[in-house]
Amino acid sequence: MKVVILGAGFGGLEIATCLSETLGDVVSVTLIDKNDSFVFGYAKLDVMFGRTAPEAIHLPYRAFAKPGVAFRQETIAAIDPGTRRVVTDRATYDADVLVVALGADYDVAATPGLAEGGHEFYSVAGAKRLREVLPTFQGGTVVVGVMTPHYKCPPAPSEASMLMHDYLTARGLRDRSRIIMVTPLSSPIPVSKAAGDGILARFAELGIECIAGASTTRVDAATHTLHLSTGDAIHYDLLLAIPVHVAPKVVLESGLAEGGWIPVEKATLKTRFPDVYAVGDVTSVGTPRAGIFSEGAGKVVAAQIIARHRGGDTVPYQGDGHCYIEFGANQVAEIYVNFLGGPKPTSDFKGATPNGVADKRRFGSSRTARWFGM
Ligand SMILES: Cc1cc2nc3c(=O)[nH]c(=O)nc-3n(C[C@H](O)[C@H](O)[C@H](O)COP(=O)(O)OP(=O)(O)OC[C@H]3O[C@@H](n4cnc5c(N)ncnc54)[C@H](O)[C@@H]3O)c2cc1C
């Protein structure tokens, strides 16, 4: 069976690992990614605030050595889901089973004025740029502005705001600075009142302001102003934006997407094309965009491919997982959410503790060991 996996992020790495573990001797898996290394999303916060060296965050795909799996560093140029044929900048692949795990890209230009007037920390390049910019900041108003309700890692803007408090405090600039988070969501974490309230309580302690339920319509780079859907305008000295997210162009051109993302059957992650699955940020499955959900979806798809070969039952996708939330001051909170297992999402929130730091570290080190043997 020839399985071709497009994208070696949380979803793609987990599917390839599960297939190798169980069917390594009988399956031929090709895993394709344009990059030479994987980076945990949260590592961008560490780079931006100077907590980690940029070179240290890359996990090289050459270390992803699994029986039955060949990694190819190539850029996917075209996907034909009807014939399961994939064309890259170097080769053409025909798959018996095709899995699309290509994540989400950013469209900075979708917010007028943002490219000229703000910074983003959601890409490695953006985080590296901010690492250079932050030390030149001499205090003023920092706005963490969320430009879309459908962004990766719902807690990340709150984390950036609380870590910004620590950063400005350490530099002696907090007294002459304001930190404002602007989000189109109704609360920092709408799915969990406990988590949203916990973050807002911490914001109140730290003097961080939150403007919720407000979309940014445009940025005026000349006057350093954020214009909101509410009619309000906010002056900023430093804008850290979470840009509009879009599916990669190759996905939009493939006929797989509807309304901008790939629709899938929630329980199985099947697309409407036979033997074509899609997992993670590139789908509209109904979970927020986060690595833990992409990884869980990857396990479910791998189980179905394995069952196809060996028989046996599979379990439906639950859309559940644990996420860690940086609260600053070396404390990390934890939230568990199950989005698809019942009629309504359920959640459980554990407040910030110093122990949470070790739990988050274990989350990263367990994946690093499982996928990269490092
Ligand atoms: C600041 C920040 C903090 C975060 N914190 C967390 C966290 O604490 N916990 C958590 O679970 N999630 C977190 N996330 C979110 C997480 O990083 C993503 O949701 C996750 O990586 C999505 O996994 P995926 O497999 O769907 O896609 P990705 O991991 O994005 O993988 C997609 C892959 O496809 C490749 N690709 C795309 N287009 C092409 C092409 N044309 N050709 C070849 N390859 C291509 C990309 O190079 C990429 O490697 C965070 C994200 C950010 C930005």
The ligand as an SDF file (V2000), in Angstrom:
LIG
                    3D

 53 58  0  0  0  0  0  0  0  0999 V2000
    2.8090   31.0700   18.6940 C   0  0  0  0  0  0  0  0  0  0  0  0
    2.1800   29.7130   18.5800 C   0  0  0  0  0  0  0  0  0  0  0  0
    2.0370   28.9200   19.7060 C   0  0  0  0  0  0  0  0  0  0  0  0
    1.4430   27.6560   19.6100 C   0  0  0  0  0  0  0  0  0  0  0  0
    1.3390   26.8750   20.7460 N   0  0  0  0  0  0  0  0  0  0  0  0
    0.7640   25.6580   20.6530 C   0  0  0  0  0  0  0  0  0  0  0  0
    0.6800   24.8090   21.8010 C   0  0  0  0  0  0  0  0  0  0  0  0
    1.1400   25.1680   22.8940 O   0  0  0  0  0  0  0  0  0  0  0  0
    0.0560   23.6090   21.6750 N   0  0  0  0  0  0  0  0  0  0  0  0
   -0.4540   23.1790   20.4670 C   0  0  0  0  0  0  0  0  0  0  0  0
   -1.0010   22.0730   20.4010 O   0  0  0  0  0  0  0  0  0  0  0  0
   -0.3840   23.9540   19.3610 N   0  0  0  0  0  0  0  0  0  0  0  0
    0.2220   25.1710   19.4200 C   0  0  0  0  0  0  0  0  0  0  0  0
    0.3150   25.9610   18.3030 N   0  0  0  0  0  0  0  0  0  0  0  0
   -0.3820   25.5560   17.0580 C   0  0  0  0  0  0  0  0  0  0  0  0
    0.3540   24.4910   16.2770 C   0  0  0  0  0  0  0  0  0  0  0  0
    1.6740   24.9000   15.9870 O   0  0  0  0  0  0  0  0  0  0  0  0
   -0.3840   24.1920   14.9690 C   0  0  0  0  0  0  0  0  0  0  0  0
   -1.7600   24.1590   15.1750 O   0  0  0  0  0  0  0  0  0  0  0  0
    0.0800   22.8470   14.4420 C   0  0  0  0  0  0  0  0  0  0  0  0
    1.4260   22.9330   14.0190 O   0  0  0  0  0  0  0  0  0  0  0  0
   -0.7940   22.3450   13.3030 C   0  0  0  0  0  0  0  0  0  0  0  0
   -0.3610   21.0680   12.9050 O   0  0  0  0  0  0  0  0  0  0  0  0
   -0.6550   20.5790   11.4090 P   0  0  0  0  0  0  0  0  0  0  0  0
   -0.0020   19.2500   11.2890 O   0  0  0  0  0  0  0  0  0  0  0  0
   -2.0910   20.6960   11.1030 O   0  0  0  0  0  0  0  0  0  0  0  0
    0.0820   21.6530   10.5030 O   0  0  0  0  0  0  0  0  0  0  0  0
    1.6010   22.1690   10.5790 P   0  0  0  0  0  0  0  0  0  0  0  0
    2.2630   21.7300   11.8220 O   0  0  0  0  0  0  0  0  0  0  0  0
    1.5470   23.6240   10.2850 O   0  0  0  0  0  0  0  0  0  0  0  0
    2.2950   21.3970    9.3710 O   0  0  0  0  0  0  0  0  0  0  0  0
    2.0140   21.6800    8.0280 C   0  0  0  0  0  0  0  0  0  0  0  0
    3.2690   21.3960    7.2200 C   0  0  0  0  0  0  0  0  0  0  0  0
    2.9610   21.5070    5.8190 O   0  0  0  0  0  0  0  0  0  0  0  0
    4.0910   22.0580    5.1620 C   0  0  0  0  0  0  0  0  0  0  0  0
    3.6510   22.6590    3.8990 N   0  0  0  0  0  0  0  0  0  0  0  0
    2.7190   23.6180    3.7080 C   0  0  0  0  0  0  0  0  0  0  0  0
    2.5980   23.8880    2.3890 N   0  0  0  0  0  0  0  0  0  0  0  0
    3.4580   23.0800    1.7370 C   0  0  0  0  0  0  0  0  0  0  0  0
    3.7880   22.8660    0.3530 C   0  0  0  0  0  0  0  0  0  0  0  0
    3.1830   23.5330   -0.6350 N   0  0  0  0  0  0  0  0  0  0  0  0
    4.7270   21.9420    0.0540 N   0  0  0  0  0  0  0  0  0  0  0  0
    5.3380   21.2280    1.0320 C   0  0  0  0  0  0  0  0  0  0  0  0
    5.0780   21.3880    2.3490 N   0  0  0  0  0  0  0  0  0  0  0  0
    4.1410   22.3010    2.7050 C   0  0  0  0  0  0  0  0  0  0  0  0
    4.6390   23.0710    6.1530 C   0  0  0  0  0  0  0  0  0  0  0  0
    6.0040   23.3220    5.9010 O   0  0  0  0  0  0  0  0  0  0  0  0
    4.4010   22.3960    7.5000 C   0  0  0  0  0  0  0  0  0  0  0  0
    5.5320   21.7140    7.9890 O   0  0  0  0  0  0  0  0  0  0  0  0
    0.9550   27.2040   18.3550 C   0  0  0  0  0  0  0  0  0  0  0  0
    1.1340   27.9910   17.2070 C   0  0  0  0  0  0  0  0  0  0  0  0
    1.7420   29.2260   17.3150 C   0  0  0  0  0  0  0  0  0  0  0  0
    1.9380   30.0420   16.0580 C   0  0  0  0  0  0  0  0  0  0  0  0
  1  2  1  0
  2  3  1  0
  2 52  2  0
  3  4  2  0
  4  5  1  0
  4 50  1  0
  5  6  2  0
  6  7  1  0
  6 13  1  0
  7  8  2  0
  7  9  1  0
  9 10  1  0
 10 11  2  0
 10 12  1  0
 12 13  2  0
 13 14  1  0
 14 15  1  0
 14 50  1  0
 15 16  1  0
 16 17  1  0
 16 18  1  0
 18 19  1  0
 18 20  1  0
 20 21  1  0
 20 22  1  0
 22 23  1  0
 23 24  1  0
 24 25  2  0
 24 26  1  0
 24 27  1  0
 27 28  1  0
 28 29  2  0
 28 30  1  0
 28 31  1  0
 31 32  1  0
 32 33  1  0
 33 34  1  0
 33 48  1  0
 34 35  1  0
 35 36  1  0
 35 46  1  0
 36 37  1  0
 36 45  1  0
 37 38  2  0
 38 39  1  0
 39 40  1  0
 39 45  2  0
 40 41  1  0
 40 42  2  0
 42 43  1  0
 43 44  2  0
 44 45  1  0
 46 47  1  0
 46 48  1  0
 48 49  1  0
 50 51  2  0
 51 52  1  0
 52 53  1  0
M  END
$$$$
